Amino acid sequence: MPLHLPPSVKNWTSLAGAMIALVSLFMAIFLFVVTALLGAQAAYLGLVVFILLPSVMILGLLLIPIGMFLKVRRERQEGSRPETGWPRIDLNEPHHRHAAFIFVIGTAVLLLVSAVGSYEAFHFTESVPFCGTLCHTVMEPEYVAHQESPHARVACVGCHVGPGVDWYVRSKLSGMYQVYAVLANVYPRPIPTPIENLRPARDVCEQCHWPQKFYAYTYRTESHFLADEANTRWDIGLTMKVGAPHAAVGFEEGIHWHINPQVQIDYHALDERREEINWVRYTNLETGEVKIYRNPAYPQAEEEPGETRTMDCIDCHNRPSHRYLPPSHFINQAMARGEIPAGLPWIKAVAVPLCGEEYESLEEANAALRQGITDFYQENHPQLLVQRAAEIEAAVTGLQEVYRRNVFPYMRARWSAYPEHIGHLVFNGCFRCHIEGFATEAGEPIQTDCAICHLISSQGTAGQVETAPLGETLQFRHPTDVGEAWREVPCADCHDGLLP
């Protein structure tokens, strides 16, 4: 049976629209099948399949009625088509009947394809490749660091958006400016933190980390290599008081006491990074007792600038998934893993300063790291260039790899740009509050004893390791002879990430 369509359809605009829509539809279906069968995961492929091609298809469909309208209007202006008033639909006429069938069937197919496509588009925009690789240079630091983090299998939106339609809409609206900033090349380098208007940490973190079930003590070890000829390895074992001695006890002590539901800890930060804190307020929610500990380093003011916050997860865990380790740390880890030969003389002392220099690009950094190591051994130990050439090459490639995962020259993303509040070695972290001087008006100080957060269970070099009895702590012994200086100033005053 021949297909009869209204004469108004027979125009180049409508024909072009129909061809565009059909080609786009078949291309989208073909690429979707390819991605499903081959398991292809590419940000740009998803962008084409679920966003670009459907948009082109809808544009093509819109051209069909536009072309019909323009043809009818032109014929009326020329007098070849009489004025008929409102459109008349008569299914007894083949033209009307066929057009109606095509419209109904086409609409049903379009709705089905749109439903599948909309879901897939939503799923794609929620994926890690979309967030991390679509804008390669902008999000590369965050994406690489995320892949190295304990949250590598948690999607970006799991933390940055969380459940619920309202926060999803907010994130997409804010994303519109981010798209503009990338296209116009007006985005900041590095991306500033903390992120403003981010969803409250407890709404997100506590979907997985149940506060009432925090762990008790945990044990961790750290390996440090000294900047001497032998790269002497110095290990320290810490019993971390994450919670109480027994998990069943709850929040009576330990690091996570800060978010005890029976108390509220507020603080006032003078700077955007929340590094400079001038007072801390403790409130016992059961008894109503309130204590304010003030930092004598900052004078009191009637209207204090800055921000007052109620302490939550992110005030300590401010880099939960995007950590940029300092050179002293990522080189220690690489040497412990064997990526950089720990037996190569002086490699720790040479590598750390090289990674501390600022470079314009990763290519420039790679060349400088290779040249710096080669020059050092050429000038100081030329015999090693021949005798241990393989180890030197391994050290170069290993250093370049760990540098690539932690320092991003183009975006100026590095450890110094993102202070980390966990611990107190490279940044003040805990020492933002737990330092000498913070006290109430009555003279009651904030606790500063190291043992309230951790016990030193072991420390020392191979063959000279001290150990403490269970439940007790060792007196800290600095791996190099600095006298009593480590007692007198915060660790971060010396350990800036570049101290080998």
N, C-alpha and C positions, 0 to 999 in steps of 0.2 A: 504494500500500500504506500503510495507516494506521501511524503511528509509535506504538509501544507503549513506555512508560517505566515504571519501577517506581513504585508508588503513593506511595512516600515522597518522590518528587520534587515531588509536588503540594502545595506549601506556599508561603506568601508569602515566607519567607526565601530559599529556593532560587530562586524566581522572580525576586526582586529581585536576587539575586547574578548570575543569568544575564543579566538585562537590563543590569546595570552592566558586566559583562564585555564583552558584545557592543557596547554603546554606546562604551565606552572603546577597544575594538579598532578599530572603524570610524573613530572620531575620530582615533586615532593614525595609521591608514593614510592617511586623508584629508589630515591636516596634513603627513605625511611626503611625500606626492605633491606637495602645494603647495610645500613647501620645495625639493624636487628640481627641479620644473619652473620655478619662478619664481626659484630661486636666493636665496630669502630667508635672510638671516643675522641672526638675533636671538637673544640669549642666553636670553630668557625663552621664546621659541618652542621652542628646543631643549630647555629644561628641561621643558616640558610634554610634548613629543612623546616624548622618550627616557627620561624618569625619572618624571614625575608620572602620565601616563596608563597606562603599563605597571604601575605600582604599584597604581593603582585597579583595573585589569583583574584582577590577581592577587588583590586583596581580594575582588572579585566572584566569582571562581572558588572561593575558599575558602568563601564563604557558601553555595554549593550543597551540599557534603557536610555542612556544619554544620546547615543547615536540615533535611536528610534525617535526620541523627542525632537532632536535637531532636524531630522528628515521631515517629520510631520509639519514642523513650524515652517520650514523652507517651502514645502509644497503649498501650504496655506498662503504664504506670502506671494507665491507665484500664481495662485488661483487655480492650481490643478487639483486641489483637495478642498471640498466644501467644509464649512464649519459644521461640526456634528455635535457640539456640546460635550457632555461628559462621555467617557468611554463606555461602550456597550459590549457586554459579554454574552454571547449566544453560543452555547455548546453544540447546537445543531449545525453550526457552520464549521467545516473542517479546519479553517484557519484558527478560529478561536479554540476549538477542541484540542488541536495539536499543541498550540501554544500553552494552554492550561495544563495539559499532561506534562509537557517539558518543564513548566514552572514548578508543578507539584513534585515531580520526581527529582528534578534538580535541587529543589529546596531541601527535600528529605536527605539526599546524598550530601549536600553541602552542610546541613546541620550535623549529620553523623561525622563527616570528616572534620568539621570544626570542633566538635566535642572532643574527638581523639586528639586533634592538633592542639587544642587549647590546653588539654591536660598535659600533653607532652611538652608544650611550650612552658607551662608553669613548672613542670618537673625539671626542664632544662635550665631555666633561670634560677632554680634553687640548687643547682649542682655546683660542686667544687670547681670543675673545669671552667664553667661560665664565670664564676667569681674570680678565679685565679689566673686564667690563661687568656681570656678574651682580650684584655688590655695587657699585653705581655710585659712591657717595661714598667708600667705603673704598679701593678699588683705582684710582680715577680718576687720581691722580698717577702711579702706576706705569704704567698703561695709556697715558696721553697721552705720557709720556716715552718709553715703548717705541716708540710709533708714530713718534717723531721720531729714533730712534736708528739706527745702522748695522745693528742686529739686528732691524729692524722685521719682517722676513719669517721670523724664527726664532721658533717657538712658545715660550711661557713655559716649558713643561715641558722643552724642549730643554736649558735651562740649570738650571732649578730641580729637575728630576727626573732627566733623562738616561735612557739605556737600562737595561733590566733590571727584573725583576719585584720584587725586594726593595726598591729605592728607590721604585718605584711604590706599593707597599703602604705604605711609611713615609710617603710624601707624603699619601696618602689618610687615614691614621690621624691625622696632625698636622692635616689639614684639618678633621677633626671638631671640634676645639677652636675652629678659626677660624670655623666656622659658628656655633657657640655664642656666640663673642665678638661676632659681628656681630648675631645675634638679640637678645642681652642688652645690646648697646651698651656693652660693656666693653673694646673694643679701644683700644690706645694711639694717640694723635695727636701727632706723626707715627709711622708704623710704624717701630720701631727697627731699626737695622742696626749691625754685620753680623748676618746671620741665623745663629742657632745651628744646629748639626747639619746644615749644608748640605753637599751632596755635595762631595768634594774637587774643586777647580777643574780640576786636570789631567785628571780622569776625564771632564769635560764639555767644557772648552774645546778640548782637544787632539783631539776628534773632527773638528774643522774646521781648527784652527790647528796645523799640524804643526810642532813645535819645530825639527826638523832642517832646515826649509825657510823659516826666517825671512828676511825681505827685508834687503837691504843698506840703504845710506843712502836716506832719502826727503826730499823737499823740501816745506815747507808755508809758507804765508803767513798772516799775521794782520793785520787792519785795526782800528785803534783811532781813535776820534774824540775829540778833546780837548774839554774843557769851556770853550771860549771862544766868542766870538760867531759865528765862522765854522765851528764844529764841525770844526776842522782835522783832516784825515785823516792819520794816521801809520801807515805800513805797515812790517812787519818780516818778512823772509824767513829761515827757519831750515832748515838742513840737519840733519835729525834722524839721529843715529847709532843707528838701531834695531838694526842688527847690525854686522858688520864692513864694511869698504869694499866688499868683493865678497861676494855671497851664498855663493859656493862655499867661502869660507874657513871659515865656521862661526861659532863663538862666541868667538873670540879677544878681541873687544872689543865695545863698544856696550851699549845699554840692556838688551838681552835676555841679556847675559852673566850676569845674576843667576840665570837658570835653566839655565845651562850644566850638562849632565849630568855633567861632570867635577868640579863643585864643589857644595857645599851651603851655602846661606846661611840661618842661623837668626837670629831676633831675639826680644827680650823686650819686650812692650808692657805698660805699667803701667795703661792705661785700656781700656775696652771698645771704643772707636773706633780703637784702635791708632795714636793720634796721638803719645803720649808714649813714646818708646823709650829704654831705658837701656843696652842693650848689643846688639851685633851679633856673631855668630860666623861666621867663614869657615872652611870645612873643604875641603881639597883631597882628593877621594875617591881620587885615584890615588896620592898620596904620603903621605897621612895628616896633612899639616900642618894645624894649627889655629891660628887667630888670633882673639882676642876684643877687639873695639873697644868701649870703655866711654864713656858720656856723662858728663862731669864734673858736669853739672847735677843728676844724681841720685845720692845716696849708695848705696854697695853695702850690701846686706842679706843676712843668711844665708838667710832665707826671703823671697824677693821676691814680693810680690803681683803679680797680672796673669797674662799668658799668654805662653807660649813657642811660636813658630810657625816652621815651615820655610817659607821664602818661596816663593810660587807666583804664578800669574797675577793672582789677585784681590788680592794685597797692593799692587799698583800700579793695576791696572784694577778698582778697587773699585766703580765706577759704569759698567759696560760698556753697560748698556741703559736705565738709569733716571737720566739726568743732569738736574739742576735747575740751570740756569745762573744765575749772579748777574746782577743788573741791568746792571752795567757791561758784561758780555759779551753778554747777549741783546739789549741795545739797540744795541751795536756791530754785531752781525750784522744786525739789522733795518734799520739805516741803510745798511749795505753792500748789502743786497738791495733797498733802495728802499721797504721797508714804512713806514719813518719818513723823511720828507724830510730829507736831510742838509743841504740848503740853507736850512732854516728856522733863523734865528738863535737861538742859546742853547738849542736843544731838548735837546741832550745834558745840559747842566748842570741843566735843569729836570726831565727825565724820571727820571734815576737816583734822586735822593732820594725822589721820589714812590713809586717801586717798592720802596723799602726800608722803608716804613712797614708796620706789621702791621694787617691788616683782618680782620673777622670772617667775611666772605663775599666771593665774587667780585663780586656785585652792588655791595656797598659799595666794593670796590676800583675797579671800573669808574667809579663815580660820582666817587670821589676823584681818580682820574687825570684825568678830564675837567675837573673843577672846578679842580684844581691848575694844569693847563696854561692854562686860560682865565683864571684869576686872575692868573697871572704876566704874561701879555701885556696884560691889562687894566690892571694897575698899572704896568708898566714900559715897554710898547711898544703903547699902545692903537691906534696907526695900523696896526699889523700885523694886528689883528683884522679890519679891513676889507680891507686891501690883499692879505692872504695868507690869507684865511679858508679857502680850499679846502685849503691845505697844513696849516693848523692842525688842520682836521678829519681829514685823512689821518694826521697825527701822533697824534692821539687814538686813532683806530680801530686804527692799526698798533701803538701801545703797548699797548692793551688786549688785542690778539690775542697778542702775544709774552708778555705777562704771564700770560695764561691758560694758555700752554703750559709755563710754568716755575715759577709760584707758585700754591699751592693753599691758600687761607686756612682752609677748614673743617678740612682734615686737618693744617694747620700744616706742610705739606711745602714746603720752600724750600731754597735753596742752603746756608744756614747750618746747617740740620738734618742735612745729609748731606755731610760733608767729602769732598773728592775727592783722591785720592793721586797722580793723574797731574799732572806739572808742579809748579810751586812759586809761582804768582802769587797766588792767593787763599787757598789753604791751603798748609801747609808741604810736603806731598807728599814730594818727593825730599829736602827739607831736614830731614825727620825723622831721617835718618841722615847725609846728606852735608852736615854743617855743621862749622864749626871746633870742635875740642875732642874729638871722637870719636877715640880713639887706643888702641893696645895699651899694655900695661905697659912695653914697650920704647920707647914714644914714637912708634911708626909710626902716622900719621894715616890716616883714611879720606879718599879723594880728594874734593876740593871744587871742582876746576877745572870751570867751566861747559862747557868744550870736550870733556869726556869724554862728554857726552850730545848736544850740538848745536853747530853752527857758526852764527854770525850771518852770513848771506850778503848781506843787504841790509837797510837801515833808513833811514827818513827820510820827509819829507813830499813831496808832488808837486813835482817840479822840483828837489828837494834830496836825492835818494836816493843814499846811499853803497852801493857794492857791493864785495865782496871777491873776490880771485882764486879760482879753483876750488880747493877743498881747504883754503882758509885762512879765518880768521874775523875779523870786525870787532870792535873794542872796543865794548861796549855803550854806547849814548848814550841816556840817559833822555829821553823826549819833552818833559818839562818840567824846568825848572831846579831840581833838588833838591840840587845840589852833589855831594858824595861819599856822601850818606846811603844811596844804594842799595847801596853796597858794605858798609856797616857793619851793617845789619839785614836779616833775611829780608824778601822782598817782601811776604809776607802780613801783616807788622806794619802796613803802610799800606794795601795793596790788600785790603780786606775785602769786595769785591764791590760797595761803594757809593761808591768813589772814582771820579768821572767820568773 
